[in-house]
Amino acid sequence: MNNKTCLIFVFVLAFVTLFSCNDVSKTKDNFDPNIYNLNVRNSISQNEKEYLISSMAKNITYVKLETNNLSFLERIKNVCITDKYIFVADNKSLCQFDKQGNFIRRIGRKGNGPGEFGNKIRFTVNKDLSEIYVLSHRTILNIFEMETGSFKNSFRVDLDISSFATLEPDKLVFFTNDVNSNALISTMYEAYLVNRDGKILDSIPDYTRVNNSSNILGHTEYYIRNRSIFYKSYFKDTLFNLDNTFTKRPIISYDFQNEVRRNKIEMDGGEDEVSNFISVLKTLENDKYFFITAEKDLVHGKKREFQKILFKKDNNTLNLTSGFKNDLDGGITFWPKFIIEELLVDWVEAKDLIEYYNATKETVKHSAEFEKLANSLFVNDNPILILLK
């Protein structure tokens, strides 16, 4: 973003803040036709509003992921879905399933050599090139063939990578961790455009990191919609769009009204807490809504509590909610964890679905399909994917 664009952006945000009295406002200018200013603090203080799944979808699909010694998954970290396959990763492994949930193979294996990786797996897929990209050990990216799972090649990336995505058709975007100013020089750039050989083609600086003395790490979450990337770093107040030309523009400005600035917070690694410190951890989007997951207190070493906030595009309303009540088949409440184009994806542990069904089967009308699913599960089965479109 050049200096002129930065000045215009700052002016727009100042104008919106000054003249807005609602939780949501929207402004337009020649550079950014739609910038939403969302008052997250006001939303969190509201009573929860109930929404129904039928307000955004007519059909719900459950995918029971096959459970065996090779496919067993712990807590799901990422899901990618193509026309033929479902890829699911936890911290230790990446598994490939067909669209019905039948296990096909593990991608790669644990180790330190080519095509091998350790814990904290991050991955994405390139549908156009039929490739899978897996990042582990922070600096090695492995490329696998999607149809066979075979290893193709790898390259080293000397960056402190938080997450990464494909920028169609043959580029990658690496997002760095938002860390303090004593870290690597490379982390002063929030995003890098890289080709499939690991060559850096372009980068986007983040000048706010220069004054960051905090020891808490800001991870970057993103989603892809209409072949462009939407991303936001933890603790930052802006959701950006990154299009196919690697051009960045703001989409949402979040108003937290925090009394403490994040770049001055230090936590000692014990049971720390910064009360009443609001941050948005993840934002997802479809044609009707922005789905916002927020956190009210910054904690370490304690159980975290999250708030779900829904922004409705057609009337610019922002409301706290517990999720979407399942009025289609009487199933569990839905809140998307991933989005693949217009497909919303949630998942639930098998034991939680079993417990929900047993607790509600006398009071809630469940569909025959949902009853069959619940009765087919064992508590140690893999999680079940819930798909809405």
Buried (B, 14 or more C-beta within 10 A) or exposed (E): BEEEBEEBBEEBBEBBEEEBEEBBBBBEEEBBEEBBBBBBBBBBEBEEEEBEBEEBBEEBEBBBBBBEEEBBBEEBBBBBBBEEBBBBBBBBBBBBBEBEBEBBEBBBEEEEEEBBBBEEBBBBBBBEBBBBBBBBBBEBBBBBBBEEBEBBEBBEBEBBBBBBBBBBEEBBBBBBBBBBBEBEEBBBBBBBBBEBEBEBEEBBEBEBBEEBEBEBBBBBBBBBBEEBBBBBBBBBBBBBBBEEEBEBBBBBBBBBEBEEEBBEBEBEEEEBEBEBBBBBBBBBBBEEBBBBBBBBBBBBEEEEEEBBBBBBBEEBBBBBBEBBBBEBBBBBBBBBBBBBEEBBBBBBBBBEBBBBBEEBBEEBEBBEEBBEBBEEBEEEBBBBBBBBB
